[in-house]
Amino acid sequence: MAKKNGAKPRKHRERHATLSTIGDWQPAADRAPLELLAEQDRGRVQELLPLRRERMSVSPFTFYRGSAILMASDLASLPVSGIEVQICGDAHIANFGVYASPERNLVFDLNDFDETAPGPWEWDVLRMATSVRLAALDRGFRTVADEMVRHSAAAYRQEMDAYAEMSPVDIWYDHLDVREIINGTPKKRREVLERQLARGKKRTGRQLAPKITAGDPPRFVDQPPTFHRMGLEDEDAPDALAMLEAYRTSLPDNVRALFDRYAIVDTAFKVVGVGSVGTRCYVSLHLADCGDPLLLQIKEATESVVTRFAGTKRYGHEGERVVLGQRLMQATGDIFLGWTQTADQNYYVRQLRDMKISADLSSMPQISLWRYAGYCAKTLARAHARAGNPVAIAAYLAGSADFDKAVTRFARAYARVSKADYDAFCKESPASSNGAVKPAPLMVQT
């Protein structure tokens, strides 16, 4: 990734928090995590909440994935460095992965931006580091969990040092090629990765469409509890068409011309993710004259937890916030990214599947998790360097391993608190979805 070009970082004068402060976090006495989660749930599709609770209850790690709002609330109590960048807002290591660039190459990058917003760069680092510890504990690697966290923090710091000596243009074009990851992997594991990548290259909308549609012309097929057809002949169809027309206007002219080659033929309601369960998400099937399918995912965008607790609201449209944040932080991205809205909700749009490959953290060997944590940290540093001032961040870190130690202390403390939150959540919310999920209306009328 980053390569030095000889320039020297400038010292940044604004330092509101010392490095040791980061590691000295203590939970507030009046924390109310379950109340905060319940408050967030009130704006979601109520029929989906049992499934959300079920997915979050699998393990402390899955609970952590679904509770970004709790960490943002807790981080708001920490003094900050005073250096603001566009941050992911939910940079746990399950939100990194492989996908296809517009040139059809496989790249490794952040791939979830529902919470992106301007904020303190260290919030992303601390969320990533805690996820490394929880993933290590989940795999039974307790004796090396601290070292894994320290390794990831050092990787971030050293990569930021390198970016501080690069030109903005060089940073902008830098990326982590999947081949670099494979070449740095032991031979036996490399063969496994090669097979995974080969399968991932086939994971496209064109390959998926026949599996979730039937008929001529094709229509989505119900797949309860998480996939429900909502056809264009339904009473909501005019609203669906208006939503897609609004999306079309958000696209650059050249992509709009490409999008116009496809005509919409059907829509469906889809349940996604862990933290996103309960938000509204739809898919649309579009066909070109030659029959080629294009699958789009239309996902509700709500207020970012970063915006709520860091007070940095700069976008009037939450879908636009997600798209612009993603374009700023990712080295390369989906050309079909755009945004749209209804009278009541904001949405962002992307391809449903485009060679996306996620790491299986539940079975990853110790050395592979160690390496993976480092790659995530380097990628996060690159995203922050694109979106902010790497010289200022590098100067704040001052090349000191004190940062690595402070982040490790924080991750240890926060993982312990998050585990207690998980235990309380499971005790209070033993609900199971039992396969019963009722689709939300495609549009909500005022």
Secondary structure, 3 states (H helix, E strand, C coil): CCCCCCCCCCCCCCCCCCHHHHHCCCCCCCCCHHHHHHHHHCCCCHHHHHHHHHHHCCCHHHHHHCCHHHHHHHHCCCCCCCCEEEECCCCCHHHEEEEECCCCCEEEEECCCCCCEEEEHHHHHHHHHHHHHHHHHHCCCHHHHHHHHHHHHHHHHHHHHHHCCCCHHHHHHCCEEHHHHHHCCCHHHHHHHHHHHHHHCCCEHHHHHHHHEECCCCEECCECCCEEECCCCCCCHHHHHHHHHHHHHHCCHHHHHHHCCEEEEEEEEECCCCCCCCCCEEEEEEEECCCCEEEEEEEEECCCHHHHHHCCCCCCCHHHHHHHHHHHHCCCCCCCCEEEECCCCEEEEEECCECCEECCCCCCCHHHHHHHHHHHHHHHHHHHHHHCCHHHHHHHHCCCCHHHHHHHHHHHHHHHHHHHHHHHHHHHCCCCCCCCCCCCCCCCCC
